Amino acid sequence: MAGILDTIKLAGVLVLAIPAALAGLEFLLVRGETVTGSVLIGLAVALVLVQRRLTMPTDVPGLIAKRIGSAATPDTKSESDENE
């Protein structure tokens, strides 16, 4: 379920980031305004990176549950599997 929600969140950010990136490319390549184009492309990239890396307060319980679950479950590989 978390995969679907992450995909929807990414799509929402891309709705804002793609037009900014396209406008930046137009300023950069067509109009020759390198500063404005670079800033718009940088903002588009920053939007996506912040969305992927930022931890929201609503995400904290899920992160805690993942850590507890991974700490509570034993490793599936045994020592004999590692030696082969």
C-alpha positions as a Markdown table, in Angstrom:
| # | Residue | x | y | z |
|---|---|---|---|---|
| 1 | Met | 0.0 | 0.0 | 0.0 |
| 2 | Ala | 2.8 | 2.4 | 0.7 |
| 3 | Gly | 4.1 | 1.9 | -2.8 |
| 4 | Ile | 0.9 | 3.2 | -4.3 |
| 5 | Leu | 0.9 | 6.2 | -2.0 |
| 6 | Asp | 4.5 | 7.0 | -2.8 |
| 7 | Thr | 3.7 | 6.9 | -6.5 |
| 8 | Ile | 0.7 | 9.2 | -6.1 |
| 9 | Lys | 2.8 | 11.7 | -4.1 |
| 10 | Leu | 5.5 | 11.6 | -6.7 |
| 11 | Ala | 3.0 | 12.2 | -9.5 |
| 12 | Gly | 1.7 | 15.2 | -7.6 |
| 13 | Val | 5.1 | 16.7 | -7.3 |
| 14 | Leu | 5.8 | 15.9 | -11.0 |
| 15 | Val | 2.7 | 17.9 | -11.9 |
| 16 | Leu | 4.5 | 21.0 | -10.6 |
| 17 | Ala | 8.1 | 20.0 | -11.5 |
| 18 | Ile | 7.7 | 19.1 | -15.2 |
| 19 | Pro | 6.2 | 22.5 | -16.3 |
| 20 | Ala | 9.0 | 24.3 | -14.4 |
| 21 | Ala | 11.6 | 22.1 | -16.1 |
| 22 | Leu | 10.1 | 22.6 | -19.5 |
| 23 | Ala | 10.0 | 26.4 | -19.0 |
| 24 | Gly | 13.6 | 26.3 | -17.8 |
| 25 | Leu | 14.6 | 24.4 | -21.0 |
| 26 | Glu | 12.8 | 27.0 | -23.1 |
| 27 | Phe | 14.5 | 29.9 | -21.4 |
| 28 | Leu | 17.9 | 28.1 | -21.6 |
| 29 | Leu | 17.8 | 26.8 | -25.1 |
| 30 | Val | 15.4 | 29.0 | -27.1 |
| 31 | Arg | 15.5 | 32.4 | -25.5 |
| 32 | Gly | 19.2 | 32.2 | -24.4 |
| 33 | Glu | 18.5 | 33.3 | -20.8 |
| 34 | Thr | 20.8 | 31.0 | -19.0 |
| 35 | Val | 20.2 | 32.3 | -15.5 |
| 36 | Thr | 16.5 | 32.0 | -15.6 |
| 37 | Gly | 16.5 | 28.7 | -17.3 |
| 38 | Ser | 19.1 | 27.2 | -14.9 |
| 39 | Val | 17.1 | 28.4 | -11.9 |
| 40 | Leu | 13.9 | 26.9 | -13.1 |
| 41 | Ile | 15.5 | 23.6 | -13.9 |
| 42 | Gly | 17.2 | 23.6 | -10.5 |
| 43 | Leu | 13.9 | 24.3 | -8.8 |
| 44 | Ala | 12.2 | 21.4 | -10.6 |
| 45 | Val | 15.0 | 19.0 | -9.6 |
| 46 | Ala | 14.9 | 20.4 | -6.0 |
| 47 | Leu | 11.1 | 19.7 | -5.8 |
| 48 | Val | 11.5 | 16.1 | -6.7 |
| 49 | Leu | 14.5 | 15.6 | -4.4 |
| 50 | Val | 12.8 | 17.2 | -1.4 |
| 51 | Gln | 9.7 | 15.1 | -1.9 |
| 52 | Arg | 11.8 | 11.9 | -2.1 |
| 53 | Arg | 14.1 | 12.7 | 0.9 |
| 54 | Leu | 11.9 | 14.7 | 3.2 |
| 55 | Thr | 10.3 | 12.9 | 6.1 |
| 56 | Met | 6.9 | 14.2 | 7.0 |
| 57 | Pro | 5.4 | 13.8 | 10.5 |
| 58 | Thr | 2.8 | 11.5 | 9.1 |
| 59 | Asp | 5.6 | 9.1 | 7.9 |
| 60 | Val | 7.2 | 8.7 | 11.3 |
| 61 | Pro | 5.0 | 5.8 | 12.6 |
| 62 | Gly | 5.6 | 3.8 | 9.4 |
| 63 | Leu | 9.3 | 4.3 | 9.7 |
| 64 | Ile | 9.3 | 3.2 | 13.3 |
| 65 | Ala | 7.2 | 0.1 | 12.4 |
| 66 | Lys | 9.7 | -0.8 | 9.7 |
| 67 | Arg | 12.7 | -0.5 | 12.1 |
| 68 | Ile | 11.0 | -2.6 | 14.8 |
| 69 | Gly | 9.9 | -5.2 | 12.3 |
| 70 | Ser | 13.4 | -5.5 | 10.8 |
| 71 | Ala | 14.9 | -5.7 | 14.2 |
| 72 | Ala | 12.5 | -8.4 | 15.4 |
| 73 | Thr | 12.8 | -10.7 | 12.5 |
| 74 | Pro | 15.9 | -12.9 | 12.3 |
| 75 | Asp | 18.1 | -13.1 | 9.2 |
| 76 | Thr | 16.8 | -15.7 | 6.8 |
| 77 | Lys | 20.4 | -16.8 | 5.8 |
| 78 | Ser | 22.1 | -19.3 | 8.0 |
| 79 | Glu | 25.8 | -19.6 | 8.4 |
| 80 | Ser | 26.0 | -22.6 | 6.1 |
| 81 | Asp | 24.4 | -20.6 | 3.3 |
| 82 | Glu | 26.9 | -17.8 | 3.7 |
| 83 | Asn | 29.9 | -20.3 | 3.4 |
| 84 | Glu | 28.8 | -21.7 | 0.1 |
